[in-house]
Amino acid sequence: MSTTRQTLTYTAVAVGAAAAGFAAGLLLAPASGSDTRRRLGRLVDEKKTTLERKGREVVDRAAEYASDAIEAGREKVDALLHH
């Protein structure tokens, strides 16, 4: 085979492989870019909501714990002062 013919053959094989890869990518892709971004956006919103809820729960529990500790401290101080 001549050098020009080899170059054309390799180029044709490369272009064919690229086209096959592109087609396979389109066929096997889970979703389009906009669909994927939309799904990721929803997932981020859901996780944000969950994180906010759990954060509020932690703050509420910490506030309750602090309130209980303060009340227990007051009771001990009152007991020491009145005995």
C-alpha positions as CSV (number, residue, x, y, z in Angstrom):
1,M,0.0,0.0,0.0
2,S,1.3,3.5,-0.8
3,T,1.8,6.0,2.0
4,T,-1.1,8.2,0.8
5,R,-3.4,5.2,0.7
6,Q,-2.3,4.1,4.2
7,T,-2.9,7.6,5.5
8,L,-6.4,7.7,3.9
9,T,-7.1,4.2,5.4
10,Y,-6.0,5.3,8.9
11,T,-8.0,8.5,8.6
12,A,-11.1,6.7,7.5
13,V,-10.7,4.2,10.3
14,A,-10.2,7.0,12.8
15,V,-13.2,8.9,11.5
16,G,-15.3,5.7,11.6
17,A,-14.2,4.9,15.1
18,A,-15.0,8.5,16.2
19,A,-18.4,8.3,14.6
20,A,-19.1,4.9,16.2
21,G,-18.0,6.3,19.6
22,F,-20.1,9.4,19.2
23,A,-23.2,7.3,18.3
24,A,-22.6,4.8,21.1
25,G,-22.3,7.8,23.5
26,L,-25.6,9.2,22.4
27,L,-27.3,5.8,22.6
28,L,-25.9,4.9,26.0
29,A,-25.9,8.2,27.7
30,P,-28.3,8.2,30.7
31,A,-29.8,11.5,29.9
32,S,-29.2,14.7,28.0
33,G,-27.1,17.5,29.6
34,S,-30.1,19.6,30.4
35,D,-31.9,16.6,32.0
36,T,-28.8,15.7,34.0
37,R,-28.5,19.3,35.2
38,R,-32.2,19.4,36.1
39,R,-31.9,16.1,38.1
40,L,-28.7,17.3,39.8
41,G,-30.5,20.6,40.7
42,R,-33.4,18.7,42.2
43,L,-31.0,16.4,44.1
44,V,-29.2,19.4,45.5
45,D,-32.5,21.1,46.5
46,E,-33.6,17.9,48.3
47,K,-30.2,17.5,50.1
48,K,-30.3,21.2,51.1
49,T,-33.8,20.8,52.5
50,T,-32.7,17.7,54.4
51,L,-29.6,19.4,55.7
52,E,-31.6,22.4,56.9
53,R,-34.1,20.2,58.7
54,K,-31.4,18.2,60.4
55,G,-29.6,21.4,61.3
56,R,-32.7,22.7,62.9
57,E,-33.1,19.5,64.8
58,V,-29.5,19.6,66.1
59,V,-30.0,23.3,67.1
60,D,-33.2,22.5,68.9
61,R,-31.6,19.5,70.8
62,A,-28.6,21.7,71.7
63,A,-30.9,24.5,72.9
64,E,-32.9,22.0,75.0
65,Y,-29.7,20.5,76.4
66,A,-28.4,23.9,77.3
67,S,-31.7,24.9,78.9
68,D,-31.7,21.7,81.0
69,A,-28.1,22.3,82.0
70,I,-28.8,25.9,83.0
71,E,-31.8,24.9,85.0
72,A,-29.8,22.1,86.7
73,G,-27.1,24.7,87.5
74,R,-29.6,27.1,88.9
75,E,-31.0,24.4,91.1
76,K,-27.6,23.6,92.5
77,V,-26.8,27.2,93.1
78,D,-30.1,27.7,94.9
79,A,-29.5,24.6,97.0
80,L,-26.1,25.9,98.0
81,L,-27.3,29.3,98.8
82,H,-30.3,28.2,100.9
83,H,-28.6,25.7,103.0
